[in-house]
Amino acid sequence: MNQLSIQQAIGANAYPGRGILFGKSADGMYAAMAYFITGRSENSRNRIIVEEGQG
């Protein structure tokens, strides 16, 4: 598996949609996970992610 920066992975795509990024720190001690969502229209770009309940 190749190591890519976020810019390399999705930077060329004007509309990446949604995705999940996984990575780790340079020393390998820490893991990271991020979820993202993008939108084409103004209303879609104004969406926010809200955590609710146990799910």
PQR file with spaces between the fields and no chain letter, atoms N, CA, C, O and H, PARSE charges and radii, in Angstrom:
ATOM       1  N    MET     1       0.844   -1.173    0.000 -0.4000 1.5000
ATOM       2  CA   MET     1       0.000    0.000    0.000 -0.0000 2.0000
ATOM       3  C    MET     1       0.893    1.240    0.000  0.5500 1.7000
ATOM       4  O    MET     1       1.874    1.304    0.740 -0.5500 1.4000
ATOM       5  N    ASN     2       0.552    2.216   -0.825 -0.4000 1.5000
ATOM       6  CA   ASN     2       1.328    3.446   -0.912 -0.0000 2.0000
ATOM       7  C    ASN     2       0.866    4.467    0.113  0.5500 1.7000
ATOM       8  O    ASN     2      -0.318    4.551    0.438 -0.5500 1.4000
ATOM       9  H    ASN     2      -0.246    2.164   -1.426  0.4000 1.0000
ATOM      10  N    GLN     3       1.817    5.241    0.616 -0.4000 1.5000
ATOM      11  CA   GLN     3       1.495    6.324    1.542 -0.0000 2.0000
ATOM      12  C    GLN     3       1.210    7.578    0.725  0.5500 1.7000
ATOM      13  O    GLN     3       2.034    7.993   -0.091 -0.5500 1.4000
ATOM      14  H    GLN     3       2.779    5.173    0.352  0.4000 1.0000
ATOM      15  N    LEU     4       0.040    8.185    0.944 -0.4000 1.5000
ATOM      16  CA   LEU     4      -0.362    9.386    0.223 -0.0000 2.0000
ATOM      17  C    LEU     4      -0.715   10.489    1.205  0.5500 1.7000
ATOM      18  O    LEU     4      -1.221   10.224    2.295 -0.5500 1.4000
ATOM      19  H    LEU     4      -0.629    7.848    1.606  0.4000 1.0000
ATOM      20  N    SER     5      -0.444   11.730    0.812 -0.4000 1.5000
ATOM      21  CA   SER     5      -0.949   12.853    1.594 -0.0000 2.0000
ATOM      22  C    SER     5      -2.422   13.032    1.234  0.5500 1.7000
ATOM      23  O    SER     5      -2.885   12.493    0.228 -0.5500 1.4000
ATOM      24  H    SER     5      -0.032   11.946   -0.074  0.4000 1.0000
ATOM      25  N    ILE     6      -3.156   13.781    2.044 -0.4000 1.5000
ATOM      26  CA   ILE     6      -4.562   14.042    1.734 -0.0000 2.0000
ATOM      27  C    ILE     6      -4.662   14.755    0.391  0.5500 1.7000
ATOM      28  O    ILE     6      -5.548   14.452   -0.408 -0.5500 1.4000
ATOM      29  H    ILE     6      -2.780   14.219    2.861  0.4000 1.0000
ATOM      30  N    GLN     7      -3.766   15.695    0.140 -0.4000 1.5000
ATOM      31  CA   GLN     7      -3.760   16.419   -1.135 -0.0000 2.0000
ATOM      32  C    GLN     7      -3.585   15.452   -2.305  0.5500 1.7000
ATOM      33  O    GLN     7      -4.275   15.582   -3.317 -0.5500 1.4000
ATOM      34  H    GLN     7      -3.046   15.941    0.789  0.4000 1.0000
ATOM      35  N    GLN     8      -2.687   14.497   -2.185 -0.4000 1.5000
ATOM      36  CA   GLN     8      -2.474   13.519   -3.253 -0.0000 2.0000
ATOM      37  C    GLN     8      -3.692   12.620   -3.440  0.5500 1.7000
ATOM      38  O    GLN     8      -4.038   12.265   -4.567 -0.5500 1.4000
ATOM      39  H    GLN     8      -2.126   14.391   -1.364  0.4000 1.0000
ATOM      40  N    ALA     9      -4.337   12.254   -2.344 -0.4000 1.5000
ATOM      41  CA   ALA     9      -5.444   11.307   -2.411 -0.0000 2.0000
ATOM      42  C    ALA     9      -6.712   11.909   -2.996  0.5500 1.7000
ATOM      43  O    ALA     9      -7.383   11.260   -3.799 -0.5500 1.4000
ATOM      44  H    ALA     9      -4.057   12.542   -1.428  0.4000 1.0000
ATOM      45  N    ILE    10      -7.058   13.138   -2.611 -0.4000 1.5000
ATOM      46  CA   ILE    10      -8.336   13.704   -3.065 -0.0000 2.0000
ATOM      47  C    ILE    10      -8.215   15.100   -3.663  0.5500 1.7000
ATOM      48  O    ILE    10      -9.218   15.658   -4.109 -0.5500 1.4000
ATOM      49  H    ILE    10      -6.513   13.665   -1.959  0.4000 1.0000
ATOM      50  N    GLY    11      -7.023   15.677   -3.687 -0.4000 1.5000
ATOM      51  CA   GLY    11      -6.842   17.061   -4.120 -0.0000 2.0000
ATOM      52  C    GLY    11      -7.214   17.342   -5.560  0.5500 1.7000
ATOM      53  O    GLY    11      -7.651   18.451   -5.867 -0.5500 1.4000
ATOM      54  H    GLY    11      -6.208   15.224   -3.325  0.4000 1.0000
ATOM      55  N    ALA    12      -7.059   16.391   -6.445 -0.4000 1.5000
ATOM      56  CA   ALA    12      -7.349   16.614   -7.862 -0.0000 2.0000
ATOM      57  C    ALA    12      -8.833   16.497   -8.183  0.5500 1.7000
ATOM      58  O    ALA    12      -9.255   16.836   -9.289 -0.5500 1.4000
ATOM      59  H    ALA    12      -6.704   15.490   -6.196  0.4000 1.0000
ATOM      60  N    ASN    13      -9.622   16.025   -7.239 -0.4000 1.5000
ATOM      61  CA   ASN    13     -11.047   15.816   -7.458 -0.0000 2.0000
ATOM      62  C    ASN    13     -11.819   17.026   -6.939  0.5500 1.7000
ATOM      63  O    ASN    13     -11.798   17.300   -5.739 -0.5500 1.4000
ATOM      64  H    ASN    13      -9.279   15.749   -6.340  0.4000 1.0000
ATOM      65  N    ALA    14     -12.501   17.752   -7.825 -0.4000 1.5000
ATOM      66  CA   ALA    14     -13.252   18.948   -7.424 -0.0000 2.0000
ATOM      67  C    ALA    14     -14.403   18.607   -6.488  0.5500 1.7000
ATOM      68  O    ALA    14     -14.792   19.443   -5.671 -0.5500 1.4000
ATOM      69  H    ALA    14     -12.518   17.529   -8.799  0.4000 1.0000
ATOM      70  N    TYR    15     -14.954   17.410   -6.583 -0.4000 1.5000
ATOM      71  CA   TYR    15     -16.058   16.990   -5.718 -0.0000 2.0000
ATOM      72  C    TYR    15     -15.797   15.571   -5.228  0.5500 1.7000
ATOM      73  O    TYR    15     -16.261   14.615   -5.849 -0.5500 1.4000
ATOM      74  H    TYR    15     -14.638   16.731   -7.246  0.4000 1.0000
ATOM      75  N    PRO    16     -15.061   15.414   -4.123 -0.5600 1.5000
ATOM      76  CA   PRO    16     -14.781   14.065   -3.632  0.2800 2.0000
ATOM      77  C    PRO    16     -15.974   13.380   -2.973  0.5500 1.7000
ATOM      78  O    PRO    16     -15.922   12.179   -2.707 -0.5500 1.4000
ATOM      79  N    GLY    17     -17.055   14.130   -2.705 -0.4000 1.5000
ATOM      80  CA   GLY    17     -18.242   13.524   -2.095 -0.0000 2.0000
ATOM      81  C    GLY    17     -18.061   13.324   -0.614  0.5500 1.7000
ATOM      82  O    GLY    17     -17.992   14.288    0.148 -0.5500 1.4000
ATOM      83  H    GLY    17     -17.096   15.106   -2.922  0.4000 1.0000
ATOM      84  N    ARG    18     -17.983   12.063   -0.198 -0.4000 1.5000
ATOM      85  CA   ARG    18     -17.748   11.774    1.213 -0.0000 2.0000
ATOM      86  C    ARG    18     -16.699   10.686    1.314  0.5500 1.7000
ATOM      87  O    ARG    18     -16.476    9.921    0.376 -0.5500 1.4000
ATOM      88  H    ARG    18     -18.039   11.280   -0.817  0.4000 1.0000
ATOM      89  N    GLY    19     -16.070   10.634    2.453 -0.4000 1.5000
ATOM      90  CA   GLY    19     -15.033    9.633    2.606 -0.0000 2.0000
ATOM      91  C    GLY    19     -14.578    9.480    4.036  0.5500 1.7000
ATOM      92  O    GLY    19     -14.940   10.264    4.914 -0.5500 1.4000
ATOM      93  H    GLY    19     -16.251   11.256    3.215  0.4000 1.0000
ATOM      94  N    ILE    20     -13.787    8.470    4.251 -0.4000 1.5000
ATOM      95  CA   ILE    20     -13.193    8.192    5.551 -0.0000 2.0000
ATOM      96  C    ILE    20     -11.686    8.093    5.341  0.5500 1.7000
ATOM      97  O    ILE    20     -11.216    7.384    4.452 -0.5500 1.4000
ATOM      98  H    ILE    20     -13.493    7.834    3.539  0.4000 1.0000
ATOM      99  N    LEU    21     -10.948    8.804    6.161 -0.4000 1.5000
ATOM     100  CA   LEU    21      -9.492    8.774    6.096 -0.0000 2.0000
ATOM     101  C    LEU    21      -8.954    8.063    7.332  0.5500 1.7000
ATOM     102  O    LEU    21      -9.412    8.309    8.448 -0.5500 1.4000
ATOM     103  H    LEU    21     -11.330    9.381    6.884  0.4000 1.0000
ATOM     104  N    PHE    22      -7.992    7.192    7.129 -0.4000 1.5000
ATOM     105  CA   PHE    22      -7.319    6.512    8.227 -0.0000 2.0000
ATOM     106  C    PHE    22      -5.835    6.790    8.110  0.5500 1.7000
ATOM     107  O    PHE    22      -5.292    6.835    7.006 -0.5500 1.4000
ATOM     108  H    PHE    22      -7.620    6.993    6.222  0.4000 1.0000
ATOM     109  N    GLY    23      -5.183    6.974    9.229 -0.4000 1.5000
ATOM     110  CA   GLY    23      -3.751    7.215    9.193 -0.0000 2.0000
ATOM     111  C    GLY    23      -3.130    6.975   10.555  0.5500 1.7000
ATOM     112  O    GLY    23      -3.802    6.579   11.508 -0.5500 1.4000
ATOM     113  H    GLY    23      -5.624    6.937   10.126  0.4000 1.0000
ATOM     114  N    LYS    24      -1.835    7.226   10.623 -0.4000 1.5000
ATOM     115  CA   LYS    24      -1.138    7.113   11.894 -0.0000 2.0000
ATOM     116  C    LYS    24      -0.053    8.172   11.949  0.5500 1.7000
ATOM     117  O    LYS    24       0.363    8.713   10.925 -0.5500 1.4000
ATOM     118  H    LYS    24      -1.290    7.548    9.849  0.4000 1.0000
ATOM     119  N    SER    25       0.394    8.456   13.159 -0.4000 1.5000
ATOM     120  CA   SER    25       1.432    9.459   13.348 -0.0000 2.0000
ATOM     121  C    SER    25       2.744    8.962   12.753  0.5500 1.7000
ATOM     122  O    SER    25       2.914    7.769   12.502 -0.5500 1.4000
ATOM     123  H    SER    25       0.056    8.016   13.991  0.4000 1.0000
ATOM     124  N    ALA    26       3.662    9.888   12.531 -0.4000 1.5000
ATOM     125  CA   ALA    26       4.945    9.534   11.918 -0.0000 2.0000
ATOM     126  C    ALA    26       5.702    8.492   12.738  0.5500 1.7000
ATOM     127  O    ALA    26       6.408    7.654   12.176 -0.5500 1.4000
ATOM     128  H    ALA    26       3.524   10.857   12.735  0.4000 1.0000
ATOM     129  N    ASP    27       5.559    8.539   14.064 -0.4000 1.5000
ATOM     130  CA   ASP    27       6.260    7.558   14.900 -0.0000 2.0000
ATOM     131  C    ASP    27       5.491    6.247   15.063  0.5500 1.7000
ATOM     132  O    ASP    27       5.981    5.315   15.701 -0.5500 1.4000
ATOM     133  H    ASP    27       4.985    9.219   14.521  0.4000 1.0000
ATOM     134  N    GLY    28       4.286    6.173   14.489 -0.4000 1.5000
ATOM     135  CA   GLY    28       3.494    4.955   14.533 -0.0000 2.0000
ATOM     136  C    GLY    28       2.782    4.694   15.847  0.5500 1.7000
ATOM     137  O    GLY    28       2.173    3.637   16.013 -0.5500 1.4000
ATOM     138  H    GLY    28       3.888    6.930   13.971  0.4000 1.0000
ATOM     139  N    MET    29       2.841    5.631   16.784 -0.4000 1.5000
ATOM     140  CA   MET    29       2.234    5.411   18.102 -0.0000 2.0000
ATOM     141  C    MET    29       0.749    5.747   18.152  0.5500 1.7000
ATOM     142  O    MET    29       0.032    5.230   19.009 -0.5500 1.4000
ATOM     143  H    MET    29       3.336    6.489   16.649  0.4000 1.0000
ATOM     144  N    TYR    30       0.278    6.598   17.256 -0.4000 1.5000
ATOM     145  CA   TYR    30      -1.103    7.068   17.320 -0.0000 2.0000
ATOM     146  C    TYR    30      -1.821    6.832   16.001  0.5500 1.7000
ATOM     147  O    TYR    30      -1.236    6.953   14.925 -0.5500 1.4000
ATOM     148  H    TYR    30       0.860    7.019   16.561  0.4000 1.0000
ATOM     149  N    ALA    31      -3.081    6.497   16.107 -0.4000 1.5000
ATOM     150  CA   ALA    31      -3.919    6.313   14.922 -0.0000 2.0000
ATOM     151  C    ALA    31      -4.892    7.482   14.835  0.5500 1.7000
ATOM     152  O    ALA    31      -5.205    8.124   15.838 -0.5500 1.4000
ATOM     153  H    ALA    31      -3.556    6.399   16.981  0.4000 1.0000
ATOM     154  N    ALA    32      -5.359    7.743   13.630 -0.4000 1.5000
ATOM     155  CA   ALA    32      -6.330    8.817   13.422 -0.0000 2.0000
ATOM     156  C    ALA    32      -7.366    8.359   12.411  0.5500 1.7000
ATOM     157  O    ALA    32      -7.061    7.595   11.495 -0.5500 1.4000
ATOM     158  H    ALA    32      -5.104    7.221   12.816  0.4000 1.0000
ATOM     159  N    MET    33      -8.595    8.834   12.585 -0.4000 1.5000
ATOM     160  CA   MET    33      -9.674    8.539   11.653 -0.0000 2.0000
ATOM     161  C    MET    33     -10.486    9.807   11.501  0.5500 1.7000
ATOM     162  O    MET    33     -10.762   10.494   12.485 -0.5500 1.4000
ATOM     163  H    MET    33      -8.843    9.454   13.329  0.4000 1.0000
ATOM     164  N    ALA    34     -10.870   10.124   10.270 -0.4000 1.5000
ATOM     165  CA   ALA    34     -11.691   11.307   10.010 -0.0000 2.0000
ATOM     166  C    ALA    34     -12.723   10.976    8.946  0.5500 1.7000
ATOM     167  O    ALA    34     -12.432   10.263    7.985 -0.5500 1.4000
ATOM     168  H    ALA    34     -10.645    9.566    9.471  0.4000 1.0000
ATOM     169  N    TYR    35     -13.920   11.494    9.123 -0.4000 1.5000
ATOM     170  CA   TYR    35     -14.997   11.358    8.143 -0.0000 2.0000
ATOM     171  C    TYR    35     -15.229   12.730    7.547  0.5500 1.7000
ATOM     172  O    TYR    35     -15.249   13.721    8.278 -0.5500 1.4000
ATOM     173  H    TYR    35     -14.156   12.072    9.903  0.4000 1.0000
ATOM     174  N    PHE    36     -15.405   12.814    6.235 -0.4000 1.5000
ATOM     175  CA   PHE    36     -15.701   14.102    5.620 -0.0000 2.0000
ATOM     176  C    PHE    36     -16.841   13.961    4.630  0.5500 1.7000
ATOM     177  O    PHE    36     -17.079   12.889    4.076 -0.5500 1.4000
ATOM     178  H    PHE    36     -15.388   12.010    5.641  0.4000 1.0000
ATOM     179  N    ILE    37     -17.534   15.058    4.422 -0.4000 1.5000
ATOM     180  CA   ILE    37     -18.615   15.122    3.447 -0.0000 2.0000
ATOM     181  C    ILE    37     -18.543   16.489    2.776  0.5500 1.7000
ATOM     182  O    ILE    37     -18.377   17.508    3.445 -0.5500 1.4000
ATOM     183  H    ILE    37     -17.340   15.930    4.873  0.4000 1.0000
ATOM     184  N    THR    38     -18.669   16.504    1.468 -0.4000 1.5000
ATOM     185  CA   THR    38     -18.644   17.760    0.717 -0.0000 2.0000
ATOM     186  C    THR    38     -19.951   17.893   -0.055  0.5500 1.7000
ATOM     187  O    THR    38     -20.718   16.935   -0.161 -0.5500 1.4000
ATOM     188  H    THR    38     -18.804   15.676    0.924  0.4000 1.0000
ATOM     189  N    GLY    39     -20.195   19.060   -0.583 -0.4000 1.5000
ATOM     190  CA   GLY    39     -21.427   19.285   -1.332 -0.0000 2.0000
ATOM     191  C    GLY    39     -21.205   20.197   -2.519  0.5500 1.7000
ATOM     192  O    GLY    39     -20.288   21.019   -2.522 -0.5500 1.4000
ATOM     193  H    GLY    39     -19.573   19.838   -0.497  0.4000 1.0000
ATOM     194  N    ARG    40     -22.044   20.048   -3.522 -0.4000 1.5000
ATOM     195  CA   ARG    40     -21.963   20.904   -4.709 -0.0000 2.0000
ATOM     196  C    ARG    40     -22.734   22.201   -4.515  0.5500 1.7000
ATOM     197  O    ARG    40     -22.227   23.281   -4.818 -0.5500 1.4000
ATOM     198  H    ARG    40     -22.788   19.380   -3.519  0.4000 1.0000
ATOM     199  N    SER    41     -23.963   22.096   -4.010 -0.4000 1.5000
ATOM     200  CA   SER    41     -24.809   23.285   -3.848 -0.0000 2.0000
ATOM     201  C    SER    41     -24.480   23.989   -2.532  0.5500 1.7000
ATOM     202  O    SER    41     -23.849   23.410   -1.648 -0.5500 1.4000
ATOM     203  H    SER    41     -24.376   21.219   -3.764  0.4000 1.0000
ATOM     204  N    GLU    42     -24.917   25.248   -2.414 -0.4000 1.5000
ATOM     205  CA   GLU    42     -24.675   26.004   -1.184 -0.0000 2.0000
ATOM     206  C    GLU    42     -25.316   25.314    0.016  0.5500 1.7000
ATOM     207  O    GLU    42     -24.696   25.213    1.075 -0.5500 1.4000
ATOM     208  H    GLU    42     -25.430   25.718   -3.132  0.4000 1.0000
ATOM     209  N    ASN    43     -26.555   24.838   -0.139 -0.4000 1.5000
ATOM     210  CA   ASN    43     -27.222   24.144    0.966 -0.0000 2.0000
ATOM     211  C    ASN    43     -26.476   22.875    1.370  0.5500 1.7000
ATOM     212  O    ASN    43     -26.361   22.574    2.558 -0.5500 1.4000
ATOM     213  H    ASN    43     -27.059   24.920   -1.000  0.4000 1.0000
ATOM     214  N    SER    44     -25.980   22.145    0.405 -0.4000 1.5000
ATOM     215  CA   SER    44     -25.224   20.928    0.720 -0.0000 2.0000
ATOM     216  C    SER    44     -23.918   21.255    1.433  0.5500 1.7000
ATOM     217  O    SER    44     -23.501   20.522    2.330 -0.5500 1.4000
ATOM     218  H    SER    44     -26.074   22.389   -0.560  0.4000 1.0000
ATOM     219  N    ARG    45     -23.274   22.342    1.045 -0.4000 1.5000
ATOM     220  CA   ARG    45     -22.017   22.737    1.687 -0.0000 2.0000
ATOM     221  C    ARG    45     -22.233   23.239    3.111  0.5500 1.7000
ATOM     222  O    ARG    45     -21.289   23.263    3.901 -0.5500 1.4000
ATOM     223  H    ARG    45     -23.613   22.938    0.317  0.4000 1.0000
ATOM     224  N    ASN    46     -23.445   23.636    3.450 -0.4000 1.5000
ATOM     225  CA   ASN    46     -23.744   24.151    4.785 -0.0000 2.0000
ATOM     226  C    ASN    46     -24.153   23.063    5.772  0.5500 1.7000
ATOM     227  O    ASN    46     -24.488   23.373    6.915 -0.5500 1.4000
ATOM     228  H    ASN    46     -24.211   23.616    2.808  0.4000 1.0000
ATOM     229  N    ARG    47     -24.133   21.805    5.362 -0.4000 1.5000
ATOM     230  CA   ARG    47     -24.485   20.707    6.269 -0.0000 2.0000
ATOM     231  C    ARG    47     -23.464   20.597    7.399  0.5500 1.7000
ATOM     232  O    ARG    47     -22.287   20.910    7.227 -0.5500 1.4000
ATOM     233  H    ARG    47     -23.861   21.554    4.433  0.4000 1.0000
ATOM     234  N    ILE    48     -23.937   20.151    8.543 -0.4000 1.5000
ATOM     235  CA   ILE    48     -23.051   19.874    9.664 -0.0000 2.0000
ATOM     236  C    ILE    48     -23.306   18.452   10.150  0.5500 1.7000
ATOM     237  O    ILE    48     -24.382   17.894    9.935 -0.5500 1.4000
ATOM     238  H    ILE    48     -24.894   19.896    8.683  0.4000 1.0000
ATOM     239  N    ILE    49     -22.324   17.884   10.795 -0.4000 1.5000
ATOM     240  CA   ILE    49     -22.448   16.538   11.342 -0.0000 2.0000
ATOM     241  C    ILE    49     -22.687   16.672   12.838  0.5500 1.7000
ATOM     242  O    ILE    49     -21.929   17.343   13.538 -0.5500 1.4000
ATOM     243  H    ILE    49     -21.450   18.337   10.970  0.4000 1.0000
ATOM     244  N    VAL    50     -23.744   16.031   13.326 -0.4000 1.5000
ATOM     245  CA   VAL    50     -24.128   16.115   14.731 -0.0000 2.0000
ATOM     246  C    VAL    50     -24.153   14.712   15.321  0.5500 1.7000
ATOM     247  O    VAL    50     -24.749   13.801   14.746 -0.5500 1.4000
ATOM     248  H    VAL    50     -24.360   15.485   12.758  0.4000 1.0000
ATOM     249  N    GLU    51     -23.514   14.543   16.456 -0.4000 1.5000
ATOM     250  CA   GLU    51     -23.535   13.253   17.150 -0.0000 2.0000
ATOM     251  C    GLU    51     -24.755   13.207   18.056  0.5500 1.7000
ATOM     252  O    GLU    51     -24.986   14.119   18.850 -0.5500 1.4000
ATOM     253  H    GLU    51     -23.030   15.283   16.923  0.4000 1.0000
ATOM     254  N    GLU    52     -25.536   12.135   17.932 -0.4000 1.5000
ATOM     255  CA   GLU    52     -26.744   11.983   18.742 -0.0000 2.0000
ATOM     256  C    GLU    52     -26.809   10.584   19.334  0.5500 1.7000
ATOM     257  O    GLU    52     -26.421    9.614   18.683 -0.5500 1.4000
ATOM     258  H    GLU    52     -25.349   11.394   17.287  0.4000 1.0000
ATOM     259  N    GLY    53     -27.288   10.477   20.546 -0.4000 1.5000
ATOM     260  CA   GLY    53     -27.577    9.192   21.163 -0.0000 2.0000
ATOM     261  C    GLY    53     -26.409    8.234   21.225  0.5500 1.7000
ATOM     262  O    GLY    53     -25.248    8.635   21.306 -0.5500 1.4000
ATOM     263  H    GLY    53     -27.603   11.265   21.075  0.4000 1.0000
ATOM     264  N    GLN    54     -26.747    6.960   21.185 -0.4000 1.5000
ATOM     265  CA   GLN    54     -25.764    5.891   21.321 -0.0000 2.0000
ATOM     266  C    GLN    54     -25.276    5.350   19.983  0.5500 1.7000
ATOM     267  O    GLN    54     -24.413    4.473   19.967 -0.5500 1.4000
ATOM     268  H    GLN    54     -27.691    6.635   21.119  0.4000 1.0000
ATOM     269  N    GLY    55     -25.793    5.836   18.872 -0.4000 1.5000
ATOM     270  CA   GLY    55     -25.461    5.271   17.571 -0.0000 2.0000
ATOM     271  C    GLY    55     -24.570    6.109   16.813  0.5500 1.7000
ATOM     272  O    GLY    55     -24.201    5.762   15.692 -0.5500 1.4000
ATOM     273  H    GLY    55     -26.494    6.549   18.886  0.4000 1.0000
